[in-house]
Amino acid sequence: MSSPTRPATHLDKSDVLEGLFASWDAIDRLVSDLPDARWMSPTPLPGWCVHDVVAHVIGTESMLSGVASPQLDVDVATLDHVRNGIGQMNECWVRHMSGETGADVLSRFRDVTAQRRSMLTKMIDPAWNALTMTPAGQDTYGRFMRIRTFDCWMHEQDIRQGLSRPPSDADLDSAAARLALDEMAASMGFVVGKLGKAPDGARVALELTGPLARTIRGAV
């Protein structure tokens, strides 16, 4: 988590974009050959199928491109799986695309990610390092894009589970997975100390195995 009193997170632009673009490519590969029926496969996310997860990614990248959220006639706040304002905004995009075919959604996904690739690639360093509001509080735009990589990588896993296509070791040994794990590691102090209620003076080590083996250490 970041705040105005903590140092800003400065990240290498080319490194983060490699991971973000890889996460989009992985989602594209997973759904590019799906028949329409498979797009409706349920995922671990309550109320969302594969079609909905991809629509959600499209919606977020569209908003970051300056596109306003669609307005619906239905009150999405009444849905059981919608719990806050961000959830309502996400659901508006999902419902907006709910009547489209999988092919149409894939075409939208490719269009918006192509636009974002171009915009991010051309972004100059001062803008990349500028402070902005992120899901983790105020930090650099670069940190925001690492969070986007984490989010998209997690949604790749949601889609994989819905389609029963688990990742191989090669899939996990990727720039997107590494950056997603970097983002998780950056929040482990908050997770262990605040949410996990580790006692004062505690020392915690998380030992990870597999393609991205590492040790994450925390002190309270």
C-alpha positions as CSV (number, residue, x, y, z in Angstrom):
1,M,0.0,0.0,0.0
2,S,1.2,3.5,-0.7
3,S,0.4,6.9,0.8
4,P,1.7,10.5,0.4
5,T,4.1,9.9,3.3
6,R,5.8,6.8,1.7
7,P,8.2,6.8,-1.2
8,A,6.7,6.6,-4.7
9,T,7.2,3.3,-6.5
10,H,9.3,3.9,-9.6
11,L,9.3,1.0,-12.0
12,D,11.0,0.3,-15.3
13,K,8.4,1.0,-18.0
14,S,9.6,-1.6,-20.5
15,D,9.6,-4.3,-17.8
16,V,6.1,-3.6,-16.7
17,L,4.7,-3.2,-20.2
18,E,6.3,-6.5,-21.2
19,G,4.3,-8.2,-18.4
20,L,1.0,-6.3,-19.0
21,F,1.1,-7.0,-22.7
22,A,1.9,-10.7,-22.0
23,S,-1.1,-10.9,-19.8
24,W,-3.4,-9.7,-22.6
25,D,-1.8,-12.1,-25.0
26,A,-2.4,-15.0,-22.7
27,I,-6.1,-14.1,-22.3
28,D,-6.3,-13.8,-26.1
29,R,-4.8,-17.3,-26.6
30,L,-7.2,-18.8,-24.1
31,V,-10.4,-17.6,-25.7
32,S,-9.4,-17.2,-29.4
33,D,-10.7,-20.7,-30.3
34,L,-13.7,-21.0,-28.1
35,P,-17.1,-21.9,-29.4
36,D,-19.9,-19.7,-28.1
37,A,-21.1,-22.3,-25.5
38,R,-17.7,-22.3,-23.9
39,W,-17.7,-18.5,-23.4
40,M,-20.6,-19.1,-21.0
41,S,-18.5,-21.4,-18.7
42,P,-18.7,-20.2,-15.1
43,T,-15.6,-18.9,-13.4
44,P,-14.7,-18.7,-9.7
45,L,-15.9,-15.1,-9.7
46,P,-19.5,-15.0,-8.4
47,G,-22.0,-14.3,-11.1
48,W,-19.4,-14.2,-13.9
49,C,-18.7,-16.5,-16.8
50,V,-15.7,-16.4,-19.1
51,H,-17.6,-13.9,-21.4
52,D,-18.1,-11.6,-18.4
53,V,-14.5,-11.7,-17.2
54,V,-13.2,-10.7,-20.7
55,A,-15.9,-8.0,-20.8
56,H,-14.7,-6.7,-17.5
57,V,-11.1,-6.4,-18.7
58,I,-12.4,-4.6,-21.8
59,G,-14.3,-2.2,-19.6
60,T,-11.4,-1.3,-17.4
61,E,-9.0,-0.7,-20.3
62,S,-11.8,1.3,-22.1
63,M,-12.2,3.6,-19.0
64,L,-8.4,4.0,-18.8
65,S,-8.6,5.1,-22.5
66,G,-11.1,7.8,-21.5
67,V,-14.4,6.0,-22.5
68,A,-17.3,6.7,-20.1
69,S,-19.0,3.7,-18.4
70,P,-22.2,2.7,-20.2
71,Q,-25.6,3.6,-18.6
72,L,-28.1,0.7,-18.0
73,D,-31.8,0.6,-17.4
74,V,-31.2,-2.1,-14.6
75,D,-30.0,-1.3,-11.1
76,V,-26.9,-3.5,-10.9
77,A,-26.5,-2.5,-7.2
78,T,-29.3,-5.0,-6.4
79,L,-27.2,-8.0,-7.6
80,D,-25.9,-10.3,-4.9
81,H,-22.3,-10.3,-6.2
82,V,-22.1,-6.5,-6.6
83,R,-20.9,-5.1,-3.3
84,N,-19.6,-1.5,-3.9
85,G,-19.3,1.3,-6.3
86,I,-16.4,-0.2,-8.2
87,G,-18.4,-3.4,-8.5
88,Q,-21.4,-1.5,-9.9
89,M,-19.1,0.2,-12.5
90,N,-17.6,-3.2,-13.5
91,E,-21.0,-4.8,-13.8
92,C,-22.3,-2.0,-16.1
93,W,-19.6,-3.0,-18.6
94,V,-20.3,-6.7,-18.2
95,R,-24.1,-6.2,-18.7
96,H,-23.5,-3.8,-21.6
97,M,-21.7,-6.6,-23.6
98,S,-23.8,-9.5,-22.3
99,G,-25.7,-9.9,-25.6
100,E,-22.6,-9.9,-27.8
101,T,-21.1,-13.1,-29.2
102,G,-17.8,-14.4,-28.1
103,A,-16.3,-13.4,-31.4
104,D,-17.6,-9.8,-30.9
105,V,-16.2,-9.6,-27.4
106,L,-12.8,-10.9,-28.6
107,S,-12.8,-8.3,-31.3
108,R,-13.5,-5.6,-28.7
109,F,-10.7,-7.0,-26.5
110,R,-8.2,-6.9,-29.3
111,D,-9.2,-3.3,-30.3
112,V,-9.0,-1.8,-26.9
113,T,-5.8,-3.6,-25.9
114,A,-4.2,-2.5,-29.2
115,Q,-5.1,1.1,-28.4
116,R,-3.7,0.8,-24.9
117,R,-0.5,-0.8,-26.2
118,S,0.1,2.2,-28.5
119,M,-0.7,4.8,-25.8
120,L,1.4,3.1,-23.1
121,T,4.3,2.5,-25.5
122,K,4.4,6.2,-26.4
123,M,4.0,7.5,-22.8
124,I,7.0,9.6,-21.8
125,D,8.8,8.9,-18.5
126,P,7.5,12.0,-16.6
127,A,3.9,10.8,-17.2
128,W,4.9,7.2,-16.3
129,N,6.4,8.3,-13.0
130,A,3.7,10.9,-12.2
131,L,1.6,10.4,-9.1
132,T,-2.0,9.3,-9.6
133,M,-4.7,7.5,-7.7
134,T,-4.3,3.7,-7.9
135,P,-6.2,0.8,-6.3
136,A,-3.4,0.8,-3.7
137,G,-3.7,4.6,-3.0
138,Q,-1.6,7.4,-4.4
139,D,1.4,6.1,-6.3
140,T,3.0,6.4,-9.7
141,Y,1.2,5.5,-13.0
142,G,3.8,2.8,-13.4
143,R,2.7,1.2,-10.2
144,F,-0.9,1.4,-11.4
145,M,0.1,-0.5,-14.5
146,R,1.8,-3.2,-12.4
147,I,-1.5,-3.5,-10.5
148,R,-3.2,-3.8,-13.9
149,T,-0.8,-6.6,-14.8
150,F,-1.6,-8.4,-11.5
151,D,-5.4,-7.9,-12.1
152,C,-5.2,-9.2,-15.7
153,W,-3.0,-12.1,-14.7
154,M,-5.5,-13.1,-12.0
155,H,-8.3,-12.9,-14.5
156,E,-6.3,-15.2,-16.8
157,Q,-6.4,-17.7,-13.9
158,D,-10.1,-17.2,-13.5
159,I,-10.6,-18.0,-17.2
160,R,-8.3,-21.0,-17.0
161,Q,-10.3,-22.4,-14.1
162,G,-13.6,-21.8,-15.9
163,L,-12.3,-23.6,-19.0
164,S,-10.4,-26.4,-17.1
165,R,-7.1,-25.3,-18.7
166,P,-4.7,-25.0,-15.8
167,P,-1.4,-23.2,-16.4
168,S,1.8,-25.2,-17.1
169,D,5.1,-24.4,-15.5
170,A,6.0,-22.6,-18.7
171,D,2.8,-20.5,-18.4
172,L,3.7,-19.6,-14.9
173,D,7.3,-18.7,-15.8
174,S,6.3,-15.5,-17.5
175,A,6.8,-11.7,-17.2
176,A,3.1,-11.3,-16.3
177,A,3.3,-13.9,-13.5
178,R,6.5,-12.4,-12.1
179,L,5.1,-8.9,-12.0
180,A,1.8,-10.1,-10.4
181,L,3.9,-11.8,-7.7
182,D,5.9,-8.6,-7.3
183,E,2.7,-6.7,-6.7
184,M,1.5,-9.4,-4.2
185,A,4.8,-9.3,-2.4
186,A,4.6,-5.5,-2.1
187,S,1.3,-5.9,-0.1
188,M,2.3,-8.7,2.1
189,G,3.2,-6.4,5.0
190,F,-0.4,-5.1,5.0
191,V,-1.8,-8.6,4.5
192,V,0.2,-10.2,7.3
193,G,0.4,-7.4,9.8
194,K,-3.0,-5.7,9.3
195,L,-5.3,-8.4,7.9
196,G,-3.6,-11.4,9.4
197,K,-3.1,-9.6,12.8
198,A,0.4,-10.9,13.3
199,P,1.6,-9.8,16.8
200,D,4.1,-7.0,17.3
201,G,7.6,-8.2,16.8
202,A,6.6,-11.1,14.7
203,R,8.8,-12.2,11.8
204,V,7.1,-14.0,8.9
205,A,8.7,-15.8,5.9
206,L,6.6,-17.1,3.0
207,E,8.5,-19.7,1.0
208,L,7.3,-20.1,-2.5
209,T,8.2,-23.0,-4.8
210,G,7.8,-23.7,-8.5
211,P,8.8,-21.6,-11.5
212,L,8.8,-18.4,-9.6
213,A,10.3,-19.6,-6.3
214,R,11.2,-16.9,-3.8
215,T,11.1,-16.0,-0.2
216,I,8.9,-13.1,1.0
217,R,9.9,-11.7,4.4
218,G,7.9,-9.5,6.7
219,A,8.4,-8.0,10.1
220,V,5.7,-6.4,12.3
